[in-house]
Amino acid sequence: MKRTFILIFSVTLAFLCTSCESIKDPHHSPKSITKAFAESLYTGRFDEAKTYVTPESVPIINFFQHAFPPEKFEGCDHVTLEEITVKQLTDSTALCKCIVHLCNGKAGNESTNVLKRDGKWYVSLRQAKEGERQLTIDN
């Protein structure tokens, strides 16, 4: 009886620990990476935003970091996203759309391309090169 209890307790604890870890990591789904990226970008946390994008997108975040100094984001510690929709295009690409409510009271529609690499989702800000297909969504 004691062994059974210990086994059940151990399995339950292991399950809880691994499931909680995946919830903390926004890279586990297109929706969560889009939310984490938008929240960090629109509140001026550019170093954090870089962790959510593909390596090819980091120079774009660097540009934003130099174009928008920290004082532009004073008093803006969060943004709100609503109506996040995900259109899975392939096993490793998706397009996320949402409405972003900014700190200044303005709202706007956003579309975010996300790519899966090594089992994790990342935002891609890279523009398609000539001859490449751009990720699009059909309405």
N, C-alpha and C positions, 0 to 999 in steps of 0.2 A: 504494500500500500504506500509506504514511504517512497519507494523508488518510482512508482507511478506518479505520485504527486510531484516529485522533483523533476521527472521527465517532462510532464505537462507544463510545469512552471518554466522550465528552461526553454522549451519550444516557444511558449507564449512570449517570454521575454525577448528571445532572439527575433521573433516576428515583429514585435513592437519597435525594437531598436532599428531594424532595417527599414521598416515602413516610415518611421519618423525621419530618418536620414534622407530618404528620397523626397519627402515633402519639403524639407529645408532647401534642397538643391533645385533651383528653378530650371535647370537644364533637362528635366525629365519629361517635359511636354512643350509643344509649340505655344500653348496658351500661357503657361507659367513663365516661359522665357520672354515672351512679348511683354507681359505685365512687369516683370522685374526690370527689363531693359527700359521701358517707357518711364517707369517710376524713377530710375536713376538718371536717365538723360534729362528729363524735364525738371529735375530738381537740382541740376548742376553737379551731380556726383559722377563726373566723367571717368575717373579711375575705376569706379565700380561698373560703369556702363561698358568699359572695355572688356570686362570678364564675360560679358554676355554676347559678344559679337565674334564673328569669324576673324582670323588673323588679317585677312584682306580688308576688313572694315575698320581696323584700328586707326589707320591714318585719317579717316573721316572723323572719328571721335576726337583725335588729336586736333584737327582743324576746329571743331566746335569748341574744344577746351580753350583754344587761343582766341577764338572770335567772341566768346561769351565769358567775361571774367566773373569770378565768384560773387562779386557784389550785385550782379544782375539777378542772383538767386536768393538774396537775403530775404528771410521770412517765408521762403517757399520750401517747406520740408516734405510735402507730399502732393501727389496728383491722384486723381481718381480715374479709373478706367471702367467703362461699362460696355455692355453688349459685345463682348469679345467673341468673335466667331472664328472658327478655324476651318479652312478648306484644305484638306490633305490632297496634294497633287500627286505625289509618289510616296514611296516608303521613306524617303529622306528629304522631301521638300514639302513645305506647306505655306499657305498665305493666311495671315491673321489680320482681321479687321476689327477696329474698335473705335469708340468715342473716348477721347482724352479730355478731361476737365482740368485745365491748368490752374495754377495758383492765382492768376490775375482774374479769374472768373470766366475766361474765354474757354470755349470747347471746340474741338475739331476732330474730324474723321482721320484715322491713321490706317495705313496698310503696311504690314511688315512681312518681309520674306524671311522665312526661317529654314535652316538646313540642319540635317542630322549628320554629325560626324563622330565616329567612334562611340556611337550609342548615346550621344548627348546632342541636344538642340541648341543652335546658336542663331542669332539674328545676322542676316546678311544685308549690308548696305551697298554692296558692290553693284555697279551698273553693268548690264549685259554688254559685251563687246559686239561689234558688228558681226552679224551672222549667227550669234547665239540667241537662243530663245529667252525672252524675259519672262519671269513668273507673272502670270496674270490670272484674274478671276473672271468667270463668266457671270453676268447678271441675268 
